[in-house]
Amino acid sequence: MVPQASLVSTGNESQVPNNLGDGLQVGASAASLVGFYGASPVVQPVSSGNTHTVTAGSTTSIFTNTTLDGGIGSTAYTVGDLVKALKQLGLIAS
């Protein structure tokens, strides 16, 4: 059985403590709905599929459709994809 974290309320705020030292996962899958700072919860954002990719360390200009993968995995995102996802999740103001 996996231990479940308990919600702790302190005044007007709530916290989910993790005293196990093994990290905290938010959302069990890509289909889980997550939202921050009062934003409506959304599923995990996906790439727009644009394909103008640059090589790391190159002097190629970055355009709105330039994709970046961060050197991890095969999925690449445009800067627009990243800003849209951050706004939808409520991590930056829209």
Residue pairs with C-beta under 8 A, 6 or more apart in sequence:
3 20
5 16
5 17
5 18
5 24
6 16
6 17
7 14
7 15
7 16
8 14
8 15
8 16
8 17
16 24
18 24
26 34
27 33
27 34
27 44
30 43
30 44
31 43
31 44
32 43
32 44
33 41
33 42
33 43
34 41
34 42
34 44
34 89
35 41
35 42
35 89
35 90
36 89
36 90
36 91
37 90
37 91
38 90
39 88
39 89
39 90
42 88
42 89
45 81
45 84
45 85
45 88
45 89
46 75
47 67
47 75
47 76
47 77
47 78
47 81
48 77
48 78
48 80
48 81
50 65
50 66
50 67
50 78
50 81
51 65
51 67
52 63
52 65
52 66
52 67
53 66
53 67
53 68
53 69
53 76
54 60
54 62
54 66
54 68
56 71
60 66
62 79
64 78
64 79
64 80
65 78
66 78
66 79
67 76
67 77
67 78
68 76
68 77
68 78
68 79
68 82
69 75
69 76
69 77
77 85
83 92
86 92
87 93
87 94
88 94
